[in-house]
Amino acid sequence: MILIKNVLVATDFSEPSDAALHYGREFARTFNATLHVLHVVDNVTLQYGVESYGAMLPDLQQEIESAARTTLDGLLNEEDRAALHAQPAIVTGAAKAAAIVAHANEHHIDLIVMGTHGRGAVSRLLMGSVAERVVRTATCPVLTVHHPEHECLAPDALVAVARV
């Protein structure tokens, strides 16, 4: 039997991430699991360099993290908090995929759900794909969701899967 106690939704606040949150909620609700919602913030010191901006960087980093926390808190509703025991998290990292996988390992995540932008091969080659890296390196299953997603999840379908 598959036991899912912790579901992680990795979000970048895009439409595909919103679709992933919908799926993550359904899995958490169906399996009576805790819903973890994670956003990875870029480390501005590594991105821009200390020499470039000096004293401004700590304030800028704090502002970025604060704005992300506000946005993340806005994604979660009262049902998420009460019924799904939602655990929002903001982490700072240079490599988003590695940060997602590390968070999943630290919190004993059983399933990662994340949106994918479905970029073409050339874009993926030049920029890489966070979702692709997470799929390759995560120790738990990863569900990737496109937007607009295919409406394959009806509440009854997940309940049937959970009972098998």
Residue, then its C-alpha position, 0 to 999 in steps of 0.5 A: m500500500i502507498l502511504i502518503k503522509n507529507v505532500l510538498v508543492a514547490t511553487d514559483f507563483s506561476e499559473p503552472s504552480d497554481a495548478a500544482l497546488h490544486y493537485g497537491r491539495e487533493f492528494a493531501r486531502t485524500f490521503n489525510a496528509t500534511l500539505h507543505v508549500l515551498h518557494v525558493v528565493d534566489n540568493v542575491t549575494l550569489q546572483y549579483g556579488v557582494e562587490s557590486y551592491g555591498a551594504m544593500l544586499p542584506d536589505l534587498q534579500q530581506e525584502i525579497e524574502s518578505a514579499a515571497r512570504t506574503t505571496l505564499d501566505g496568500l496562496l493558502n486558505e483556511e482549509d489548507r491551514a486547518a484540515l491539511h495542516a499547511q506548512p508554508a516555507i521560504v528557503t534561500g538558495a542558488a540552485k532551486a532544484a537542489a533546494i527543493v530536493a533538500h527540503a523534501n529530504e529534511h521534511h520526509i516528503d512522500l510526494i513532490v508536486m510541481g508545475t512545469h512551464g513546458r518550454g521547448a528543447v532549446s530553452r531547456l538546453l540553455m536554461g535547464s528545467v527545475a522540474e526536470r532536475v527535481v525529477r532526476t534527483a528526488t528520492c520520492p515520486v514527483l508529479t509535474v503538472h502543466h497549465p492548463e492541466h488535464e482535469c483527470l483528478a475528480p475527488d472520487a478518483l483519488v478516493a478510489v486510489a487511496r482505498v486500493 
